[in-house]
Amino acid sequence: MNRHQTELARRREELVARSAAQRSTLIASVAPLAGKAAALDRIVGRLRRYSVLAGVVAGVAALLGSGRLIELGSRLLHLYLFVRRR
C-alpha cells in the first residue's frame, strides 16, 4: 500500500475506535430510560388492546373532571376491598 492508503486505514481505525467509545457512552446514558420506555410500551399495548374501555374511561374523566373521578375511584376501591374481605 502507498502512504496515502496507509494513512486512510489508520484514520479509519481511529474513527472506528472513537465510534465504539461514543456508542458505549450513549448506551450507558440511555440505560435508565430503557425501563421507563418498556413500562410505557406495556401501557400503550394495553390501551390498544382495550381501546373501547380506554375511550369510555377518558370520556367519563372528561365529563366528571379529575377531582370527582378521583373521589369516585376511591369509593369504588373501598367498595371492592369491602366486598373482597367478606
N, CA, C and O atoms as CSV, one atom per row, in Angstrom:
chain,resi,resn,atom,element,x,y,z
A,1,MET,N,N,0.844,-1.179,0.000
A,1,MET,CA,C,0.000,0.000,0.000
A,1,MET,C,C,0.887,1.241,0.000
A,1,MET,O,O,1.980,1.243,0.566
A,2,ASN,N,N,0.408,2.262,-0.628
A,2,ASN,CA,C,1.173,3.510,-0.606
A,2,ASN,C,C,0.867,4.286,0.667
A,2,ASN,O,O,0.008,3.896,1.458
A,3,ARG,N,N,1.569,5.369,0.849
A,3,ARG,CA,C,1.456,6.156,2.077
A,3,ARG,C,C,0.043,6.698,2.291
A,3,ARG,O,O,-0.441,6.716,3.422
A,4,HIS,N,N,-0.613,7.131,1.246
A,4,HIS,CA,C,-1.965,7.684,1.351
A,4,HIS,C,C,-2.948,6.617,1.838
A,4,HIS,O,O,-3.774,6.888,2.710
A,5,GLN,N,N,-2.865,5.435,1.295
A,5,GLN,CA,C,-3.762,4.361,1.718
A,5,GLN,C,C,-3.487,3.941,3.167
A,5,GLN,O,O,-4.413,3.620,3.913
A,6,THR,N,N,-2.234,3.946,3.549
A,6,THR,CA,C,-1.882,3.620,4.930
A,6,THR,C,C,-2.459,4.653,5.885
A,6,THR,O,O,-2.989,4.310,6.942
A,7,GLU,N,N,-2.352,5.912,5.508
A,7,GLU,CA,C,-2.907,6.988,6.335
A,7,GLU,C,C,-4.424,6.864,6.437
A,7,GLU,O,O,-4.988,7.046,7.516
A,8,LEU,N,N,-5.095,6.552,5.314
A,8,LEU,CA,C,-6.552,6.371,5.343
A,8,LEU,C,C,-6.943,5.188,6.229
A,8,LEU,O,O,-7.930,5.274,6.959
A,9,ALA,N,N,-6.205,4.106,6.183
A,9,ALA,CA,C,-6.501,2.930,7.008
A,9,ALA,C,C,-6.325,3.270,8.487
A,9,ALA,O,O,-7.138,2.864,9.318
A,10,ARG,N,N,-5.264,4.014,8.821
A,10,ARG,CA,C,-5.023,4.410,10.212
A,10,ARG,C,C,-6.137,5.325,10.699
A,10,ARG,O,O,-6.632,5.176,11.816
A,11,ARG,N,N,-6.524,6.264,9.860
A,11,ARG,CA,C,-7.588,7.197,10.227
A,11,ARG,C,C,-8.921,6.457,10.414
A,11,ARG,O,O,-9.695,6.764,11.320
A,12,ARG,N,N,-9.165,5.493,9.549
A,12,ARG,CA,C,-10.392,4.697,9.666
A,12,ARG,C,C,-10.408,3.950,10.991
A,12,ARG,O,O,-11.437,3.932,11.667
A,13,GLU,N,N,-9.309,3.341,11.376
A,13,GLU,CA,C,-9.230,2.623,12.652
A,13,GLU,C,C,-9.492,3.567,13.831
A,13,GLU,O,O,-10.185,3.198,14.780
A,14,GLU,N,N,-8.946,4.769,13.773
A,14,GLU,CA,C,-9.187,5.758,14.837
A,14,GLU,C,C,-10.672,6.118,14.914
A,14,GLU,O,O,-11.244,6.207,16.000
A,15,LEU,N,N,-11.283,6.322,13.755
A,15,LEU,CA,C,-12.703,6.669,13.729
A,15,LEU,C,C,-13.576,5.528,14.235
A,15,LEU,O,O,-14.561,5.759,14.936
A,16,VAL,N,N,-13.217,4.303,13.881
A,16,VAL,CA,C,-13.976,3.149,14.355
A,16,VAL,C,C,-13.856,3.039,15.872
A,16,VAL,O,O,-14.845,2.763,16.551
A,17,ALA,N,N,-12.658,3.253,16.410
A,17,ALA,CA,C,-12.455,3.196,17.861
A,17,ALA,C,C,-13.232,4.305,18.555
A,17,ALA,O,O,-13.859,4.064,19.587
A,18,ARG,N,N,-13.201,5.514,18.007
A,18,ARG,CA,C,-13.945,6.628,18.593
A,18,ARG,C,C,-15.450,6.362,18.546
A,18,ARG,O,O,-16.171,6.657,19.500
A,19,SER,N,N,-15.908,5.809,17.442
A,19,SER,CA,C,-17.315,5.484,17.306
A,19,SER,C,C,-17.744,4.438,18.331
A,19,SER,O,O,-18.830,4.547,18.900
A,20,ALA,N,N,-16.929,3.446,18.572
A,20,ALA,CA,C,-17.246,2.415,19.567
A,20,ALA,C,C,-17.317,3.018,20.964
A,20,ALA,O,O,-18.194,2.662,21.750
A,21,ALA,N,N,-16.398,3.932,21.277
A,21,ALA,CA,C,-16.408,4.586,22.587
A,21,ALA,C,C,-17.659,5.441,22.757
A,21,ALA,O,O,-18.284,5.427,23.817
A,22,GLN,N,N,-18.022,6.180,21.721
A,22,GLN,CA,C,-19.227,7.002,21.788
A,22,GLN,C,C,-20.482,6.147,21.915
A,22,GLN,O,O,-21.409,6.505,22.642
A,23,ARG,N,N,-20.515,5.021,21.209
A,23,ARG,CA,C,-21.653,4.108,21.286
A,23,ARG,C,C,-21.801,3.562,22.703
A,23,ARG,O,O,-22.911,3.496,23.230
A,24,SER,N,N,-20.687,3.171,23.321
A,24,SER,CA,C,-20.736,2.656,24.693
A,24,SER,C,C,-21.236,3.712,25.663
A,24,SER,O,O,-22.050,3.416,26.538
A,25,THR,N,N,-20.758,4.938,25.517
A,25,THR,CA,C,-21.196,6.033,26.379
A,25,THR,C,C,-22.685,6.304,26.191
A,25,THR,O,O,-23.408,6.523,27.163
A,26,LEU,N,N,-23.134,6.287,24.961
A,26,LEU,CA,C,-24.547,6.534,24.666
A,26,LEU,C,C,-25.426,5.435,25.257
A,26,LEU,O,O,-26.469,5.727,25.842
A,27,ILE,N,N,-25.024,4.200,25.114
A,27,ILE,CA,C,-25.799,3.084,25.663
A,27,ILE,C,C,-25.868,3.185,27.181
A,27,ILE,O,O,-26.922,2.943,27.770
A,28,ALA,N,N,-24.761,3.539,27.817
A,28,ALA,CA,C,-24.749,3.667,29.279
A,28,ALA,C,C,-25.655,4.808,29.743
A,28,ALA,O,O,-26.301,4.697,30.785
A,29,SER,N,N,-25.708,5.886,28.992
A,29,SER,CA,C,-26.532,7.022,29.410
A,29,SER,C,C,-28.011,6.805,29.124
A,29,SER,O,O,-28.852,7.440,29.761
A,30,VAL,N,N,-28.351,5.930,28.190
A,30,VAL,CA,C,-29.739,5.684,27.825
A,30,VAL,C,C,-30.338,4.527,28.629
A,30,VAL,O,O,-31.559,4.373,28.652
A,31,ALA,N,N,-29.519,3.723,29.278
A,31,ALA,CA,C,-29.995,2.541,30.001
A,31,ALA,C,C,-31.102,2.857,31.012
A,31,ALA,O,O,-32.075,2.105,31.069
A,32,PRO,N,N,-31.009,3.934,31.819
A,32,PRO,CA,C,-32.105,4.215,32.759
A,32,PRO,C,C,-33.440,4.490,32.063
A,32,PRO,O,O,-34.502,4.212,32.619
A,33,LEU,N,N,-33.383,5.028,30.866
A,33,LEU,CA,C,-34.621,5.324,30.143
A,33,LEU,C,C,-35.251,4.079,29.543
A,33,LEU,O,O,-36.441,4.078,29.228
A,34,ALA,N,N,-34.471,3.021,29.383
A,34,ALA,CA,C,-34.990,1.804,28.756
A,34,ALA,C,C,-36.104,1.184,29.593
A,34,ALA,O,O,-37.099,0.716,29.040
A,35,GLY,N,N,-35.954,1.174,30.909
A,35,GLY,CA,C,-37.004,0.631,31.778
A,35,GLY,C,C,-38.277,1.443,31.698
A,35,GLY,O,O,-39.376,0.890,31.672
A,36,LYS,N,N,-38.129,2.755,31.659
A,36,LYS,CA,C,-39.301,3.626,31.550
A,36,LYS,C,C,-39.986,3.448,30.201
A,36,LYS,O,O,-41.214,3.451,30.113
A,37,ALA,N,N,-39.185,3.293,29.157
A,37,ALA,CA,C,-39.759,3.087,27.825
A,37,ALA,C,C,-40.489,1.752,27.755
A,37,ALA,O,O,-41.530,1.649,27.106
A,38,ALA,N,N,-39.955,0.735,28.412
A,38,ALA,CA,C,-40.618,-0.573,28.424
A,38,ALA,C,C,-41.958,-0.484,29.158
A,38,ALA,O,O,-42.946,-1.070,28.717
A,39,ALA,N,N,-41.995,0.241,30.266
A,39,ALA,CA,C,-43.246,0.407,31.005
A,39,ALA,C,C,-44.263,1.165,30.157
A,39,ALA,O,O,-45.435,0.792,30.111
A,40,LEU,N,N,-43.827,2.208,29.499
A,40,LEU,CA,C,-44.723,2.969,28.629
A,40,LEU,C,C,-45.231,2.097,27.488
A,40,LEU,O,O,-46.395,2.198,27.099
A,41,ASP,N,N,-44.369,1.246,26.953
A,41,ASP,CA,C,-44.773,0.350,25.881
A,41,ASP,C,C,-45.840,-0.630,26.352
A,41,ASP,O,O,-46.776,-0.926,25.610
A,42,ARG,N,N,-45.710,-1.137,27.579
A,42,ARG,CA,C,-46.731,-2.043,28.124
A,42,ARG,C,C,-48.067,-1.316,28.289
A,42,ARG,O,O,-49.123,-1.878,27.997
A,43,ILE,N,N,-48.018,-0.067,28.757
A,43,ILE,CA,C,-49.255,0.703,28.939
A,43,ILE,C,C,-49.926,0.961,27.598
A,43,ILE,O,O,-51.139,0.799,27.465
A,44,VAL,N,N,-49.148,1.356,26.617
A,44,VAL,CA,C,-49.706,1.623,25.285
A,44,VAL,C,C,-50.276,0.341,24.684
A,44,VAL,O,O,-51.312,0.373,24.021
A,45,GLY,N,N,-49.605,-0.781,24.911
A,45,GLY,CA,C,-50.121,-2.054,24.413
A,45,GLY,C,C,-51.456,-2.398,25.026
A,45,GLY,O,O,-52.355,-2.869,24.330
A,46,ARG,N,N,-51.601,-2.171,26.323
A,46,ARG,CA,C,-52.879,-2.452,26.974
A,46,ARG,C,C,-53.963,-1.487,26.490
A,46,ARG,O,O,-55.115,-1.883,26.310
A,47,LEU,N,N,-53.594,-0.225,26.281
A,47,LEU,CA,C,-54.584,0.731,25.767
A,47,LEU,C,C,-55.065,0.331,24.381
A,47,LEU,O,O,-56.242,0.478,24.054
A,48,ARG,N,N,-54.142,-0.177,23.567
A,48,ARG,CA,C,-54.547,-0.627,22.228
A,48,ARG,C,C,-55.429,-1.867,22.313
A,48,ARG,O,O,-56.381,-2.008,21.546
A,49,ARG,N,N,-55.117,-2.756,23.234
A,49,ARG,CA,C,-55.882,-3.987,23.379
A,49,ARG,C,C,-57.286,-3.692,23.886
A,49,ARG,O,O,-58.249,-4.319,23.446
A,50,TYR,N,N,-57.408,-2.746,24.805
A,50,TYR,CA,C,-58.704,-2.398,25.390
A,50,TYR,C,C,-59.067,-0.961,25.021
A,50,TYR,O,O,-59.329,-0.137,25.897
A,51,SER,N,N,-59.081,-0.671,23.745
A,51,SER,CA,C,-59.279,0.706,23.290
A,51,SER,C,C,-60.670,1.233,23.619
A,51,SER,O,O,-60.818,2.416,23.925
A,52,VAL,N,N,-61.683,0.389,23.563
A,52,VAL,CA,C,-63.042,0.842,23.875
A,52,VAL,C,C,-63.129,1.225,25.347
A,52,VAL,O,O,-63.671,2.276,25.688
A,53,LEU,N,N,-62.595,0.372,26.217
A,53,LEU,CA,C,-62.609,0.666,27.648
A,53,LEU,C,C,-61.820,1.943,27.949
A,53,LEU,O,O,-62.245,2.763,28.762
A,54,ALA,N,N,-60.665,2.107,27.287
A,54,ALA,CA,C,-59.873,3.320,27.494
A,54,ALA,C,C,-60.648,4.555,27.035
A,54,ALA,O,O,-60.570,5.607,27.670
A,55,GLY,N,N,-61.388,4.433,25.944
A,55,GLY,CA,C,-62.203,5.544,25.469
A,55,GLY,C,C,-63.317,5.887,26.433
A,55,GLY,O,O,-63.608,7.062,26.658
A,56,VAL,N,N,-63.943,4.873,27.006
A,56,VAL,CA,C,-65.013,5.117,27.980
A,56,VAL,C,C,-64.448,5.805,29.216
A,56,VAL,O,O,-65.041,6.756,29.726
A,57,VAL,N,N,-63.310,5.329,29.697
A,57,VAL,CA,C,-62.683,5.949,30.873
A,57,VAL,C,C,-62.307,7.396,30.574
A,57,VAL,O,O,-62.508,8.272,31.415
A,58,ALA,N,N,-61.768,7.654,29.397
A,58,ALA,CA,C,-61.403,9.029,29.031
A,58,ALA,C,C,-62.647,9.909,28.940
A,58,ALA,O,O,-62.622,11.067,29.357
A,59,GLY,N,N,-63.733,9.366,28.397
A,59,GLY,CA,C,-64.979,10.131,28.311
A,59,GLY,C,C,-65.543,10.453,29.682
A,59,GLY,O,O,-65.988,11.574,29.929
A,60,VAL,N,N,-65.525,9.465,30.582
A,60,VAL,CA,C,-66.004,9.700,31.948
A,60,VAL,C,C,-65.129,10.739,32.637
A,60,VAL,O,O,-65.631,11.601,33.356
A,61,ALA,N,N,-63.825,10.656,32.417
A,61,ALA,CA,C,-62.909,11.627,33.022
A,61,ALA,C,C,-63.199,13.032,32.504
A,61,ALA,O,O,-63.143,14.003,33.259
A,62,ALA,N,N,-63.506,13.134,31.222
A,62,ALA,CA,C,-63.809,14.451,30.654
A,62,ALA,C,C,-65.126,14.995,31.200
A,62,ALA,O,O,-65.251,16.195,31.448
A,63,LEU,N,N,-66.098,14.123,31.386
A,63,LEU,CA,C,-67.399,14.576,31.877
A,63,LEU,C,C,-67.371,14.929,33.362
A,63,LEU,O,O,-67.934,15.944,33.772
A,64,LEU,N,N,-66.723,14.101,34.157
A,64,LEU,CA,C,-66.737,14.314,35.602
A,64,LEU,C,C,-65.661,15.282,36.091
A,64,LEU,O,O,-65.851,15.958,37.102
A,65,GLY,N,N,-64.578,15.352,35.410
A,65,GLY,CA,C,-63.456,16.151,35.895
A,65,GLY,C,C,-62.559,15.297,36.777
A,65,GLY,O,O,-62.989,14.261,37.286
A,66,SER,N,N,-61.350,15.714,36.954
A,66,SER,CA,C,-60.380,14.881,37.657
A,66,SER,C,C,-60.696,14.726,39.140
A,66,SER,O,O,-60.497,13.645,39.695
A,67,GLY,N,N,-61.176,15.760,39.786
A,67,GLY,CA,C,-61.474,15.685,41.219
A,67,GLY,C,C,-62.569,14.684,41.528
A,67,GLY,O,O,-62.430,13.853,42.425
A,68,ARG,N,N,-63.656,14.767,40.783
A,68,ARG,CA,C,-64.759,13.826,41.008
A,68,ARG,C,C,-64.366,12.422,40.597
A,68,ARG,O,O,-64.816,11.446,41.198
A,69,LEU,N,N,-63.523,12.314,39.568
A,69,LEU,CA,C,-63.083,10.992,39.126
A,69,LEU,C,C,-62.229,10.320,40.200
A,69,LEU,O,O,-62.366,9.120,40.437
A,70,ILE,N,N,-61.359,11.072,40.843
A,70,ILE,CA,C,-60.540,10.520,41.924
A,70,ILE,C,C,-61.430,10.110,43.094
A,70,ILE,O,O,-61.228,9.051,43.689
A,71,GLU,N,N,-62.409,10.940,43.424
A,71,GLU,CA,C,-63.337,10.611,44.510
A,71,GLU,C,C,-64.119,9.341,44.186
A,71,GLU,O,O,-64.275,8.471,45.043
A,72,LEU,N,N,-64.608,9.232,42.960
A,72,LEU,CA,C,-65.352,8.051,42.545
A,72,LEU,C,C,-64.464,6.810,42.565
A,72,LEU,O,O,-64.888,5.746,43.019
A,73,GLY,N,N,-63.251,6.944,42.081
A,73,GLY,CA,C,-62.310,5.824,42.098
A,73,GLY,C,C,-62.000,5.368,43.507
A,73,GLY,O,O,-61.901,4.170,43.772
A,74,SER,N,N,-61.846,6.316,44.405
A,74,SER,CA,C,-61.582,5.981,45.804
A,74,SER,C,C,-62.755,5.220,46.413
A,74,SER,O,O,-62.557,4.229,47.115
A,75,ARG,N,N,-63.965,5.679,46.149
A,75,ARG,CA,C,-65.149,4.995,46.675
A,75,ARG,C,C,-65.272,3.586,46.103
A,75,ARG,O,O,-65.591,2.644,46.828
A,76,LEU,N,N,-65.018,3.444,44.799
A,76,LEU,CA,C,-65.097,2.119,44.183
A,76,LEU,C,C,-64.025,1.186,44.741
A,76,LEU,O,O,-64.275,-0.006,44.922
A,77,LEU,N,N,-62.849,1.713,45.011
A,77,LEU,CA,C,-61.788,0.901,45.595
A,77,LEU,C,C,-62.175,0.436,46.992
A,77,LEU,O,O,-61.982,-0.731,47.331
A,78,HIS,N,N,-62.722,1.337,47.805
A,78,HIS,CA,C,-63.161,0.949,49.140
A,78,HIS,C,C,-64.272,-0.098,49.076
A,78,HIS,O,O,-64.276,-1.040,49.869
A,79,LEU,N,N,-65.201,0.052,48.156
A,79,LEU,CA,C,-66.274,-0.917,47.990
A,79,LEU,C,C,-65.715,-2.276,47.572
A,79,LEU,O,O,-66.131,-3.311,48.091
A,80,TYR,N,N,-64.779,-2.264,46.640
A,80,TYR,CA,C,-64.165,-3.513,46.188
A,80,TYR,C,C,-63.442,-4.210,47.336
A,80,TYR,O,O,-63.582,-5.420,47.512
A,81,LEU,N,N,-62.678,-3.464,48.108
A,81,LEU,CA,C,-61.951,-4.063,49.228
A,81,LEU,C,C,-62.912,-4.593,50.287
A,81,LEU,O,O,-62.645,-5.630,50.893
A,82,PHE,N,N,-64.027,-3.899,50.520
A,82,PHE,CA,C,-65.029,-4.345,51.469
A,82,PHE,C,C,-65.668,-5.654,51.026
A,82,PHE,O,O,-65.806,-6.584,51.820
A,83,VAL,N,N,-66.058,-5.724,49.750
A,83,VAL,CA,C,-66.689,-6.926,49.206
A,83,VAL,C,C,-65.702,-8.085,49.170
A,83,VAL,O,O,-66.075,-9.228,49.435
A,84,ARG,N,N,-64.491,-7.805,48.856
A,84,ARG,CA,C,-63.462,-8.851,48.758
A,84,ARG,C,C,-63.151,-9.449,50.124
A,84,ARG,O,O,-62.828,-10.632,50.226
A,85,ARG,N,N,-63.246,-8.646,51.161
A,85,ARG,CA,C,-62.934,-9.101,52.516
A,85,ARG,C,C,-63.961,-10.132,52.989
A,85,ARG,O,O,-63.618,-11.028,53.760
A,86,ARG,N,N,-65.185,-10.022,52.550
A,86,ARG,CA,C,-66.268,-10.922,53.027
A,86,ARG,C,C,-66.243,-12.240,52.364
A,86,ARG,O,O,-67.081,-13.094,52.656
